[in-house]
């Protein structure tokens, strides 16, 4: 079965709904739940959030989409993520990225312009902490000597790392350090163009063909009626300063048949895992249920 995940909007004023929604997502047959990061924004932190989700679920994977790697010390990230993996019984996925909000870097005292290089060092340290537990590293930003990290993740040799980002630098980072590349709001044409580069990068780092994995991270608006889905999409497009025509290129909008058709076009471009943001809290529950009933069976 083609795996599908749900990017959940998790706000602090509704903790009970968050747990109930995670359980519902698992019961409906989805493969994973994902939480965003951003320590200055009004959302729960993804790692304790996923630890909470692990207590109300038993099967689905639990991932960050996307954890801002360079604004935390990599050993702290390694410990926290190993904890989530331990609490969940080995269900954690680290979705990792360089970040984009300059004010978060200013508040953290981290050089925004060098966040890519910092992320590369952090991912090496995190992977070493997970896999070996004994970390020695000398880079431009971190210098560590025989640091012993005693708590190891359940998954061996380590949890999966999915690297986010839309630029080719992110694709190279995924090929070098990760298990999957997950751009956000990519069109089918962007996948077709950039997957050639990603596959070449994987070959440069001696990755096997079965290790070349790509996910989507897309907004999805589904309704039994095509016209109602388009009305919702137009409202969202206006709220984010976009046009409906532009939004339709990088989001999936429509009735179940149209949603199936659009997913198939992404699959044909090389995507083999989908993470969907069901757009708004008002429509989230209904959309997830409709998708599970009328779309999931097409890909079982």
C-alpha positions in Angstrom: 0.0 0.0 0.0 1.2 3.5 -0.9 1.9 5.2 2.5 0.1 8.5 3.4 0.8 10.7 6.3 -1.1 13.7 7.8 0.5 16.9 8.8 -1.5 18.0 11.9 -2.1 21.5 13.0 -1.4 21.3 16.8 -2.3 24.4 18.7 -1.9 24.8 22.5 -5.6 25.7 23.1 -6.9 22.3 22.1 -4.7 19.5 23.5 -7.5 17.0 23.8 -8.4 17.4 20.1 -4.8 16.8 19.1 -4.7 13.4 20.8 -8.1 12.4 19.5 -7.1 13.4 16.0 -3.9 11.4 16.1 -5.9 8.3 17.2 -8.4 8.9 14.4 -5.7 9.2 11.8 -4.3 5.8 12.9 -7.7 4.1 13.0 -8.5 5.3 9.5 -5.5 3.6 8.0 -3.0 6.4 7.5 0.7 5.6 8.0 2.1 8.6 9.9 1.4 11.8 11.8 3.6 14.9 11.4 4.1 18.1 13.4 5.8 21.3 12.3 8.5 23.2 14.2 9.0 26.9 15.0 9.8 27.9 18.5 8.4 31.5 18.2 5.1 30.5 16.7 1.8 29.6 18.4 2.1 25.8 18.1 3.2 23.0 20.4 6.8 21.9 20.1 6.9 18.8 17.8 9.0 16.5 20.0 6.9 16.5 23.2 3.9 16.7 20.9 4.9 13.4 19.2 5.7 11.9 22.6 2.2 12.6 23.6 0.9 11.2 20.3 2.9 8.0 20.9 0.8 7.4 24.1 -2.5 7.4 22.2 -1.4 5.4 19.2 0.3 2.1 18.7 1.2 1.7 15.0 1.7 4.9 13.0 5.0 6.6 12.5 5.6 9.9 14.2 7.6 12.6 12.4 8.7 16.2 12.4 7.9 18.2 9.3 10.3 19.9 9.5 12.5 20.2 12.6 14.8 23.3 12.4 18.1 21.6 13.0 20.7 24.4 13.3 19.0 26.4 16.1 19.6 23.6 18.7 22.7 21.8 19.8 22.9 18.5 17.9 23.5 16.5 21.1 20.4 17.9 22.7 18.5 17.0 19.5 20.0 13.5 19.5 18.9 13.0 23.1 15.3 14.3 22.7 14.7 12.4 19.5 16.1 9.2 20.9 13.7 9.7 23.8 10.7 10.0 21.4 11.8 6.9 19.6 12.1 5.1 22.9 8.7 6.2 24.2 7.0 5.3 20.9 8.6 1.9 20.6 10.7 2.8 17.5 8.2 4.9 15.5 10.0 8.2 15.2 11.1 9.9 11.9 13.3 13.0 12.0 12.2 15.4 9.3 15.1 17.8 9.2 15.7 21.2 7.6 17.7 24.4 7.7 14.9 26.7 8.6 13.7 30.0 7.1 12.6 32.5 9.8 15.5 34.9 10.3 14.1 36.1 13.7 14.4 32.6 15.2 18.1 32.5 14.2 18.7 36.0 15.7 17.0 34.9 18.9 19.2 31.8 19.0 22.4 33.6 18.2 22.9 31.4 15.1 24.3 32.7 11.8 21.3 32.6 9.4 23.5 32.8 6.3 25.5 29.7 7.4 22.6 27.6 8.5 23.1 25.0 5.7 26.7 24.3 6.8 25.6 24.2 10.4 22.9 21.7 9.6 25.3 19.4 7.7 27.5 19.2 10.8 24.5 18.7 13.1 23.2 15.8 11.0 26.6 14.1 11.2 26.7 14.5 14.9 23.1 13.3 15.4 23.7 10.2 13.3 26.9 9.4 15.1 25.2 9.8 18.5 22.3 7.5 17.4 24.5 4.9 15.8 27.5 4.7 18.0 26.7 6.5 21.2 30.4 7.7 21.3 30.7 11.1 19.5 33.9 12.6 18.3 33.7 15.4 15.8 35.8 18.3 14.6 34.1 20.9 12.3 33.8 24.6 11.8 31.0 24.9 14.3 31.2 21.9 16.6 34.2 20.3 18.2 33.4 17.2 20.3 35.7 14.6 21.8 34.5 11.2 23.0 31.1 12.3 24.3 29.2 9.3 25.4 25.5 9.4 24.7 24.1 6.5 26.7 20.4 6.6 25.6 20.1 5.0 22.2 17.1 5.0 19.9 15.1 1.8 19.6 15.5 1.7 15.8 18.9 0.4 14.7 21.1 1.6 13.4 19.1 4.8 13.8 15.7 6.4 13.0 15.1 7.6 9.5 16.1 11.1 8.5 14.0 12.9 5.9 15.6 16.1 4.7 13.3 18.9 3.8 13.9 21.9 1.5 13.1 22.8 -2.1 16.6 23.7 -3.4 19.1 21.4 -4.9 21.3 21.9 -1.9 18.6 20.2 0.2 18.5 17.3 -2.3 22.3 16.9 -2.0 21.9 17.0 1.8 19.2 14.3 1.6 21.5 12.1 -0.6 24.4 12.5 1.7 22.8 12.3 5.2 19.2 11.2 4.8 16.9 8.4 3.9 14.3 10.5 1.9 14.0 13.9 0.4 10.8 15.8 1.2 10.3 19.2 -0.6 7.3 21.3 0.3 4.6 22.5 -2.2 6.4 21.1 -5.2 4.6 20.8 -8.5 4.7 17.6 -10.6 7.0 19.4 -13.0 9.4 20.4 -10.3 9.7 16.8 -9.2 10.3 15.7 -12.7 13.0 18.3 -13.2 14.8 17.9 -9.8 14.6 14.1 -9.3 17.2 13.7 -12.0 19.6 15.8 -9.9 18.6 14.0 -6.7 19.3 10.6 -8.3 22.7 11.8 -9.5 23.5 13.1 -6.0 22.5 9.7 -4.5 24.9 8.0 -7.0 27.7 10.3 -6.0 27.3 9.2 -2.4 27.0 5.6 -3.4 23.4 5.2 -2.4 21.7 2.0 -3.7 18.7 2.4 -6.0 16.3 1.2 -3.3 17.6 4.0 -1.1 16.4 6.7 -3.5 13.1 7.8 -1.8 11.1 10.9 -2.3 8.1 12.3 -0.4 5.6 15.0 -1.1 4.5 17.6 1.4 1.4 19.2 0.0 -1.8 21.1 0.9 -4.9 19.1 0.1 -8.5 20.3 -0.1 -11.0 17.5 -0.7 -14.8 17.6 -0.9 -17.4 15.3 -2.3 -18.2 18.1 -4.7 -15.5 19.6 -6.9 -17.0 23.0 -6.8 -16.9 23.1 -3.0 -13.3 22.1 -2.9 -12.4 24.9 -5.3 -14.3 27.5 -3.2 -12.3 26.4 -0.2 -9.1 26.6 -2.2 -9.9 30.1 -3.5 -10.4 31.3 0.0 -7.0 29.8 1.1 -5.3 31.2 -1.9 -6.6 34.7 -1.1 -5.5 34.4 2.6 -1.9 33.6 1.6 -1.7 36.2 -1.2 -1.7 33.7 -4.0 -4.0 33.1 -7.0 -6.3 30.1 -7.3 -4.6 29.1 -10.6 -1.1 29.2 -8.9 -2.3 27.2 -5.9 -3.8 24.5 -8.0 -0.3 23.8 -9.4 1.3 22.9 -6.0 -1.8 21.8 -4.0 -4.3 19.0 -4.6 -7.8 20.3 -4.9 -10.9 18.4 -5.8 -13.4 15.6 -5.3 -12.0 12.1 -4.5 -11.7 11.1 -8.2 -9.7 14.3 -9.0 -7.5 13.8 -5.9 -6.7 10.2 -7.0 -5.8 11.5 -10.5 -3.5 14.2 -9.0 -1.8 11.7 -6.6 -1.2 9.4 -9.5 0.6 12.2 -11.4 2.9 12.7 -8.5 3.6 9.0 -8.3 4.4 8.9 -12.0 7.0 11.7 -11.3 8.8 9.5 -8.7 7.1 10.3 -5.4 6.6 7.2 -3.2 5.3 8.7 0.0 2.8 11.5 0.6 2.3 13.8 3.6 -0.8 16.0 3.3 -1.8 19.2 5.1 -5.6 19.2 5.1 -5.5 23.0 4.9 -7.7 24.3 7.8 -8.8 23.0 11.2 -12.4 23.6 10.2 -12.1 21.1 7.3 -9.4 18.9 8.7 -11.6 16.2 10.4 -14.0 15.9 7.5 -11.3 15.9 4.8 -9.3 13.2 6.6 -12.4 10.9 6.8 -13.4 11.5 3.2 -9.9 10.8 2.0 -9.7 7.6 4.0 -13.0 6.4 2.7 -12.8 7.3 -1.0 -9.1 7.8 -1.8 -7.0 5.3 0.3 -8.7 2.2 -1.3 -7.4 3.3 -4.7 -3.8 2.8 -3.5 -4.1 -0.3 -1.3 
